Amino acid sequence: MAVTTRLDIARALSVLSKFMTNPSDEHMKAIDQTILYLYATWFLAIEFSAESDDILFIASDALFTDDTDTRHSS
């Protein structure tokens, strides 16, 4: 759901989900921080209008050097 509705937290949730079975205190603090961020930004949205003359440009880059062990993209 975060990937389709809250792209701003997708990376944080991806990283935090790796520690679901045995989260440390540091992980729990990061989870709390993410929840506080969601609470503080619940009213923000990306809005697209067909009536606008603005052009939307989107770029994507797969970075395969983040994880030097597996070379999985982030």
Buried (B, 14 or more C-beta within 10 A) or exposed (E): EBEEEBEEBBEBBEEBEEBEEEBEEEBEEBBEEBEEBEEEEEEEEEEEEEEEEEEEEEEEEEEEEEEEEEEEEE
